[in-house]
């Protein structure tokens, strides 16, 4: 496998994790008071791959990708707009 193929495979895997996170309970209103990194930690512990929690650079890249795609997830209707999120 070439470096380019590995990078592409890694990017696809990261996309799968990011969009899985957005569709999970950890991106929903139950955990709205948790910081985004804690919610991502919870998702990885429950849905995997938990190994990312000990790989600092891979985790940072994943977290950056989550944050970069929040707006797109809202536009696609996967996440509610921020104004609809309530603290009860």
C-alpha positions, 0 to 999 in steps of 0.5 A: 500500500502506498502512502497516498493509499494509506492516507486515503484509507485513514481519511475514509476511516476518520470520516466514518467515525466522525459521522458515526459520532454525529449520529450518536447519543453523544452528539445529542441533547443528553450530553449537551453540557459536556465539552466536545472532547469529552463527548468524543471520548465517550463515543470512542469508548462505547463505539470504538476505536478506543485506541484513538484515545491513546494516540494523541495526534490521531485523536487531535486530527479526529477532533479537528475533523469533528469540529470542522464538520459541525456546520455541515452536520447541522445543514444536513439535519443530522445535528440540530441548529445551536439555537434549538439546543436547550439547557433544561 
